[in-house]
Amino acid sequence: MISKALPYLRQLMGCLLLMLTASATAQTDSTRIRTSVNMVGFGTTNILDTYLSQEKFTGAGMTFLNITQKERPGKRWTTIMQQEANISFADDRAELTEEMEAAYSIYCGRYITLRLPGNWRLEAGGLLNGNIGIIYNTSNSNNPAQARLSLNVMPSAVVSKPFTLFRQQFAVRYELDLPLAGVMFSPNYGQSYYEIFNRGNYDHNIVPTTFISAPNMRQQLSIDWQAGRSWDLRVGYLGNYQQTEVNHLKQHIYNHRLMIGVVKRFRTVYYKR
């Protein structure tokens, strides 16, 4: 009986081994590549906010930028998140009044990746942008500050290309983000923050925006030098041009930054149960 059952037992063991091998392969068949970028930049700032002053203010500022991008080898979709923190100090033309501007912005989105001739890579998609900040005028006593709060949907595209120069590996990258539609907070012309928050007098303070009333633009141009096996040195330019015209009030903040930072790449294997 035992001798007759041995062939069947061998077949059963073989099937079990095949199932276990397939299961182990499936458990390790999910690899993700995460790219992390940390940069700091310095440059010029131009500020106008007619709620606080009719004057234009120019000065200098600093920006910190973090970019996290996740993708899977062989897949066409990537996920990106960018965090941008900015602080600027600017003077009027007579250098008698100063304005301070600070803001934090977050950009979250998805791209579809296309391979183009010449080893170019195109990523096209959209970003959801949230922004919170403040502009403070040192000479105003009644309304010294203007709050900034907005949410936007922004079409976005990134083109990049690796290349070799002097036997070193480089890559060039350009990103363009444009506005489509959103919503923002703004006091109305002649309305004080005391009326809004203490008396509760709403006067069209939550304003829908489009690329016409808020024609913002953000662009990045950078070059990476592969300094190590898993990290690059990145230098580049960040231009963030934010402007609105709502409730009979005009505002713009133009930031130009020379950026420098480090790019790190991580490969992670996920085990599926």
Secondary structure, DSSP 8 states (H G I E B T S, - for coil): -HHHHHHHHHHHHHHHHHHHHHHHHHHT-EEEEEEEEEEEEEEEEEEEETTT-SSEEEEEEEEEEEEEEEE-TT-SEEEEEEEEEEEEEEE-TTS--EEEEEEEEEEEEEEEEEEETTTEEEEEEEEEEEEEEEEEESS-SSS-EEEEEEEEEEEEEEEEEEEEETTEEEEEEEEEE---EEEEE---TT--HHHHHTS---SS-EEEEETTTS--EEEEEEEEEE-SSSEEEEEEEEEEEEEEEETTEEEEEEEEEEEEEEEEEEEEEE---
